Amino acid sequence: LLALHPLDAHWDGSAAGVRKVRRRAGDEATLALLLLLREAECAADGNGWATGRIAALRAGLEAGPSSVFGPGDLALRGEEVMAALGAGPGPHVGRALRHLVDCVVADPNANTPERLRELLAALALTLAPRESRPKGV
């Protein structure tokens, strides 16, 4: 728990930030414990600003979906990612899936097969060796 504490350290107050906090916690039980830990810390310190911030974060978490978004929730599967990358199985597929999850956590509307393929194409360009990139890229 302490490795993830304080839960709100990187929260920017946005809905996308709420989704990132949920993903960072990993599961609902850990999220609940982190919220309790932070609330207790703020109460002990008498930190009204942080207490209000945690209350706002809790409200955002309660207003959003109650599940952590992961690779299994993407509109593309591993086989489709490999096809889009033009590559076989390997650690690069996991890295690509994590990249897509991060993109969708930031913008849930990106979770369409078409948009995810666009994101993969952009990612592939950044990963390809310079000499194998299309001219002008």
C-alpha positions as CSV (number, residue, x, y, z in Angstrom):
1,L,0.0,0.0,0.0
2,L,2.7,2.4,0.9
3,A,4.2,2.2,-2.6
4,L,0.9,3.6,-4.0
5,H,0.5,6.2,-1.2
6,P,-0.5,9.0,-1.3
7,L,-3.3,7.9,-3.7
8,D,-4.0,11.5,-4.9
9,A,-0.4,12.5,-5.5
10,H,-0.7,12.6,-9.3
11,W,-4.4,13.2,-9.5
12,D,-5.1,16.4,-11.5
13,G,-8.8,16.7,-10.6
14,S,-10.1,15.5,-13.9
15,A,-12.3,12.6,-14.8
16,A,-9.4,11.1,-16.8
17,G,-7.3,11.5,-13.7
18,V,-9.9,9.6,-11.6
19,R,-9.7,6.7,-14.1
20,K,-5.8,6.8,-13.8
21,V,-6.0,6.6,-10.0
22,R,-8.4,3.6,-10.3
23,R,-6.0,1.9,-12.7
24,R,-3.0,2.7,-10.6
25,A,-4.6,1.1,-7.5
26,G,-5.1,-2.1,-9.5
27,D,-8.3,-3.4,-7.8
28,E,-11.2,-2.1,-5.8
29,A,-10.0,-3.6,-2.5
30,T,-6.6,-1.8,-2.7
31,L,-8.4,1.4,-3.8
32,A,-10.6,1.3,-0.8
33,L,-7.7,0.8,1.6
34,L,-5.7,3.6,-0.1
35,L,-8.6,6.0,0.3
36,L,-9.0,5.0,4.0
37,L,-5.3,5.4,4.6
38,R,-5.2,8.9,3.0
39,E,-8.3,10.0,4.8
40,A,-6.9,8.9,8.1
41,E,-3.6,10.7,7.4
42,C,-5.4,13.9,6.5
43,A,-7.6,13.7,9.6
44,A,-4.6,13.2,11.8
45,D,-2.7,16.1,10.2
46,G,-5.7,18.3,10.3
47,N,-5.1,19.1,6.6
48,G,-8.5,20.5,5.4
49,W,-7.3,21.1,1.9
50,A,-6.2,17.5,1.4
51,T,-9.3,16.2,3.1
52,G,-11.4,18.2,0.6
53,R,-9.3,16.9,-2.2
54,I,-9.8,13.2,-1.1
55,A,-13.5,13.8,-0.8
56,A,-13.6,15.1,-4.4
57,L,-11.6,12.1,-5.5
58,R,-13.9,9.7,-3.7
59,A,-16.9,11.4,-5.3
60,G,-15.3,11.1,-8.8
61,L,-14.6,7.4,-8.1
62,E,-18.1,6.8,-7.0
63,A,-19.5,8.6,-10.1
64,G,-17.5,6.5,-12.6
65,P,-17.4,2.9,-13.5
66,S,-16.5,0.6,-10.5
67,S,-14.0,-1.6,-12.4
68,V,-10.4,-1.2,-13.3
69,F,-9.9,-1.0,-17.0
70,G,-7.3,-3.5,-18.4
71,P,-6.2,-5.1,-21.6
72,G,-9.1,-7.5,-21.6
73,D,-11.5,-4.5,-21.9
74,L,-9.9,-3.2,-25.1
75,A,-11.8,-3.4,-28.4
76,L,-8.8,-5.3,-29.9
77,R,-7.3,-8.5,-28.7
78,G,-3.6,-9.6,-28.8
79,E,-4.0,-11.4,-32.1
80,E,-5.4,-8.2,-33.7
81,V,-2.6,-6.2,-32.1
82,M,0.0,-8.5,-33.7
83,A,-1.7,-8.2,-37.1
84,A,-1.8,-4.4,-36.8
85,L,1.9,-4.3,-35.8
86,G,2.8,-6.9,-38.5
87,A,4.6,-8.9,-35.8
88,G,4.3,-12.2,-34.0
89,P,4.0,-12.9,-30.3
90,G,6.5,-11.3,-27.9
91,P,6.9,-8.7,-25.2
92,H,6.2,-6.0,-27.7
93,V,2.5,-7.1,-27.8
94,G,2.2,-6.6,-24.0
95,R,3.8,-3.2,-24.3
96,A,1.5,-2.2,-27.1
97,L,-1.6,-3.4,-25.1
98,R,-0.4,-1.4,-22.0
99,H,0.0,1.6,-24.3
100,L,-3.5,1.2,-25.6
101,V,-4.9,0.8,-22.1
102,D,-3.2,4.1,-21.1
103,C,-4.7,5.8,-24.1
104,V,-8.2,4.5,-23.4
105,V,-7.9,5.4,-19.7
106,A,-7.1,9.0,-20.8
107,D,-9.9,9.0,-23.5
108,P,-12.5,6.3,-23.2
109,N,-13.9,7.2,-26.6
110,A,-10.6,5.9,-28.1
111,N,-11.8,2.3,-27.4
112,T,-12.9,1.5,-30.9
113,P,-11.1,-1.0,-33.2
114,E,-10.4,1.8,-35.8
115,R,-9.0,4.3,-33.3
116,L,-6.9,1.6,-31.5
117,R,-5.4,0.6,-34.9
118,E,-4.5,4.3,-35.5
119,L,-2.8,4.4,-32.2
120,L,-0.9,1.2,-32.9
121,A,0.2,2.6,-36.3
122,A,1.6,5.7,-34.6
123,L,3.2,3.5,-31.9
124,A,4.8,1.3,-34.6
125,L,6.4,4.3,-36.2
126,T,8.0,5.3,-33.0
127,L,9.3,1.8,-32.4
128,A,10.6,1.0,-35.9
129,P,14.3,1.4,-36.7
130,R,14.9,4.7,-38.5
131,E,15.9,3.0,-41.8
132,S,12.7,1.0,-42.0
133,R,10.3,3.9,-41.5
134,P,8.5,5.3,-44.5
135,K,10.3,8.2,-46.2
136,G,9.6,11.5,-44.6
137,V,8.8,10.1,-41.2
